[in-house]
Amino acid sequence: MEQQAKLILDPRTKLFLVLCMGLSIALSVPMYVEAVNIALFACLFFLNGQAKTAVKLLLFFGVLAALSYMPQDAGFLGGIVLPAAFMVRRFMLPIVAGKYLIDSTPVGLLINALEKLKLPYSLVITVAVMFRFFPTLKEEFAHIKNAMKMRGIGLNAANVIRKPLLTLEYVMVPLLSSSSRIGDELAAAGHTRGIDAPGKKIRYKTARFTLADVFVSLYIAAGFCAVIGSRLNAW
């Protein structure tokens, strides 16, 4: 059972985290920096009441890190598994940062933070609809899996290998149909609530910076400066 969040960061800090983790793909980040960042996100998930997610994150990264120390001349593992593990590890940080942003940010608080950034309101509305879209689509995918299981067509590795086209059809057709319907419903719900109405709005939740936001932002900025400085010294 998920616990109540013990730490609420400002959405602007979380967006900064996503941006920095995305930029880390273009840099050759050492393994220990990735490990420290994963530990940071594990702590953030834990403080958000997602203890299971934090444990799974640490275990998954531990497996990927262990695979990276395997010799490249280890046959199948060295030729296929090792490069695949490296690519997954490289893209892991921005994906984890995006998941934390979506899981821990109420849409109203996000809209308020984006308004304080003076972004165009058309962009604010688009981001708000997207934030509601992905969690709803995830729930719809779970319903599709349950419906397939009830009909004896479980979405598992065996069925994907034996009947790939049939399994893809049973998943993608209802998922695409649901995606179109969900998008229309979310857009209609936003218009009904007056999300695009002109004039200043009063928000129930207000985004504001705290000491935790300052600490996390300075930590990430210091990490980037250290990585860039080490690369400059190497040159």
Salt bridges, closest charged atoms under 4 A:
ASP10 OD1 - ARG12 NE 2.88
GLU34 OE1 - ARG89 NE 2.61
GLU34 OE2 - ARG90 NH1 3.89
ASP103 OD2 - LYS99 NZ 2.82
GLU115 OE2 - ARG203 NH2 2.64
GLU140 OE2 - ARG181 NH2 3.35
GLU185 OE2 - ARG181 NH1 3.47
ASP196 OD2 - HIS191 ND1 2.74
